Amino acid sequence: MISFERKFLDALRSAGLEPVKADIDADGVLHRYRVTGDKAGSMNGWYVLHASPVPAGAFGSWKTGETHSWRDDVTRTATPAERAELQRQMQAMKAARAEEERRVRDAARAKAAKLWLMAKPAPGDHPYLARKRVKAWGLRQLNNMLLIPARDAAGQLHTLQFIGADGNKRFLTGGRIQGCYYAIGRVRGAVLVAEGYATAASIFEASGHAVAVAFNAGNLEPVARAIRSKFPKLHIVICADDDTATPGNPGLTKATEAARAVHGWVAKPDFSGVAA
C-alpha cells in the first residue's frame, strides 16, 4: 500500500510544485521548500501535513499565490471526534499560512523598497521600450532590468515587476499583486485599466487619460474595485487584451467581468483592416 506521504508528494507533483528534496514531514508544522525548477536558494513552496486522525494537509506557492488542500482517500467514515480534530487542524493550518504569508509579504515589501531606491530612472532607449515604442513613464532600471512598482490604492509599494531587454517578465517572489497596480498620468474624470505596461503606456500616450497597469487579466477586477473604492464617481474603462487565439478569450472575458463589477466600460482593440 502506498504511504500517505507518497500520496501527498504525488499531489505536489501533479500541481507542478514538486520539492527538490522529497522529504515530507507529517508534523503539522508549516514547511517551506525549494520547488523543482526554481533557482537555487529559493523557498517558494510551502506545505502543512497532519498524520492523524486522517492524513490531511495543504500546500501552495508564494511565487504563484496558489493554494491547494489535500486529504487521504480513506474508505471508512470519520468519527465525530475525528471530524472535530480535522476541523481544528484545518483552522490551525489556515492560521499558520496566514502568519507565514504576513512574514513573506513584509519581506517582499522591504526588498521592493530597497531595490526601488537602488535603481536609477530608466532611459527611454531601453531595448524593451524601444521595441514597444513607448516611453519610460516613471520607471526605473537596475542593471539591465526595468522596474515597475506595484502599489495598492493607498500608495503602499508591495512588489516589483522586472522586465528584461528581451521582454522576459517576472515579479519579486512573495509580493502581493492582487489589487495592486502601477499608475501612469493624472486622474481627470476617468481611469483606464490595462494588463501590461506597454499597452497601458501606448493608451496613455494616445489618449492622455490616466491608466492603471494591472499586470495580468486576473488582476483587472481587483484593480478596478480598488480604484472604484478610491474614486466612487470616476469613469472606469477596462482596456481588454483581445485574446482571440486563446480558448475562452481570457483577456476580453476578464475585462468584461471587471467592468461589470464596477459599472464601468470595456474597450477592445479593432484590428480590422490591419494586415496579418
N, C-alpha and C positions, 0 to 999 in steps of 0.2 A: 504494500500500500504506500502511496506517495505521501510524504510528510506534509503537514500544513505549511511548514516553512517553504518547502519546494513549491507548493501551490501559490503561495503569496509571491514568491520570486517570479514565478511564471506570469502572474498578474502584472508585476512591474515591467517585465519584458514586453508583454502584449501592449502595454501603454507607451512603449518607447522610452521607459525610464529604468532600464536595467543598470544596476550598480556595477562599477568596475570590480569591486570585491564582493563576491556572492556570499557574504556572511550576514545572516539575518538573525537579529536578537528579538525574541518574543518576550520582552521585559516590560512592555507598557510604557516605555520611555521614547520620546521623540528623538530620532536619529537623523543626522544629515549625512549625505554621501555624494561622491562624485558619480555622475551619470556617464555611462559609456558613450564616448564621442565628444564629451565636453573637455575643455582644456585642463591641463594638469593643475592641481591646486584648487579647482572649483568645487563647491559643495552645494550644487543647485537642487539635488534631490533630497527628499525627506520621507520618513515613514514612521508609523507607530504600529506595533503589533502586540496583541494580547494572546496568551495561550489558552486561557480558560475564562469562563466556563465553556465557551465556544470560541475557537480561534477566529479572531476578527481584528481588523485594523484599518488604517487609512494611509494614503501616500500621495505625493504630488511633486511639483517642481516650482521653485521660486523663480526660475527662468521664464517659464511659460505661464505661470499662475494657475495651472490646472490642479484639481484635487479629485482624488478617487477614494471610494470606500470599498472594503473587501470583507467578506465573511466566508468561512469554510462551508462547503456544501455538505452539511450533515443531514442524515435522514431522520433522526429522532427529533421529537418536539422538545423545545427547551422548557424547563420547569419555570414556575413564576419567579422563584428566587434567582434562577439563571437569567431570566429576562430582565429582572431588576438590576442585576450586576452588569449585564450588557449595556443597559441604558446608562448606568453610572460610568462605565468605561467610555462610551461614546461622548458623554459630556466632558470627561477628563481629556479625551483626545482633542476635542474642539478647543478646550481651554489652552492646552499645550500648543496647538497650532497657532492660536491667536497670539499667544505670548511670543512664540518664535517669529511670527510674522511681524510683530511690532519691532523686535530686535533687528530683523532683516531690513525692514523699511527705514528704520532710523539710520542704520549703517549706510544704506543706499543714498539717503538724503545728504548725509555728511560727506560721502565720497563725491556725489554730484556737485555739491557746493565747492569742494576743494578743486576739482578738475575744472569747473567753470571759471574760477578765479585764476587758475594757472593758464588758461587758454587766452589767445590773442584774437582780436577782431579778424574774422575770416575775409580773405581777399576775394574780390569779385571774379578773379580768373582761376579760382579753384576748378579743377577738371570737371567735377560733377556739376557745378553751377554753370560752367561754360557749355557743357553738353546739353543741359536743360534750358539754357538761355534765360536764366533768371538771376536776380541779384541776391546778395547775402544780407537779407533784411535782419540785422541784429545778431547774426550767427557768429560763432567763434570757431577757432581752429586750434587743435592740439596735435602736434606733429603733422601728419597729412590728413587727419580726420576732421570733418565738420562736426560741430557740436550743436545740437538743437535741444534747448531745455524744455522739459515737460512740467508745467506748473498747474496747480489747482486754481479754482476761481478766485481764491484769496491772494494768489500770487506766490504761494509757497512752492519752491523748487523740490520736486520729488525724484526725478531721474533725468537721464540724458539719452538722446538718440545719437549714435555715431554713424556718419556716412563717409565711406572711403572714396577715393578718387575713382574707383571702378563702379561706384554705386552700391556697394555692399552695405547693408544696414544692420545695426544691432543696437540693443539697449543695455544700459547698465543693469547687471543682474540684481534682482530683488527690489528694484524700484517700482513704485506704484505708477501704473499707466491709466487705469480706469478713471475717467472723469477729468484727466489732466490734458493739457493742450499747449500749443505754442501760438501766441497771438502776433499777428502782423497787422500794423496800421492802427489808427484810432477809430473808436466806435462813433459812428454818426448816423444813427437811425436804424442801422441793420448790421448784422454779423453773418458772414458766410462761413460755413464749416466744410472743410475738405479733408481727405485722408492724408495725403503726403505733402511734404514741404514744397516740392517743385510745382505740384498742381496748385497749392494754395498761393504760392508766390506769383505764379502766372495769372491767377484770378485777381489778385490784389493789383498787380501792375496793369491789368486790363481794365479793371472796374474802379479802383480807388477805394473800394469798400474794405472794412476790416475783415480779416479772415483768420479763423482758428484752425490750426493743424491738429487733427485728431489722431494721426499716425496709423490707424487701421480702421477697417469697416466696422468691426465690433465695438469700437470706442466712439462711433458717431453719436449714438443715442446718449451715452453717459455725458459726453461733452456738451451736447445740445441741452440736456437737462441742467447741467451746471451753469451754462450761460443763461438759460431761462430763469433760473433762481436768482442770478445776479442782476439780470436786466428783464424784469417781468413784462415790460411793454415793448421790448425790442422785436423787430422783424428778424426772424432767423431763416436762412436759406441753406439747405443741405446740398452741397455740390457733389453729385454722385460720380463715382467711377463706374462707367457702364461696362461691366464685365460680361459682355455678350458671349465670349468664348468659354466662360466658366459655367458649369451646370448650376442653375438656380440664381445666376447673376447676383452674387453676394453684394457687390458694390451698390447696385440700384436697390436691391431688397433692403439692405440695412439702412440706406439713406432714406427710403420711404418710411420705414419704421421710426427712424429718428425724427423725421418731420412731423409725423402724426403725433408723436409723444409730446411735442412742444407747440403744436398748432402752427407749424411752420410750412415752408415750401420746399420743393425739390427741383433742382436744376440738373440737367444732364447734358453731356456734350452731343453735338449734332455733327456726325461725320459724313452726312450725305454730300455727295459731290467731291469728296476727298479721294484721291487715287490710292488704291491699296498698295 
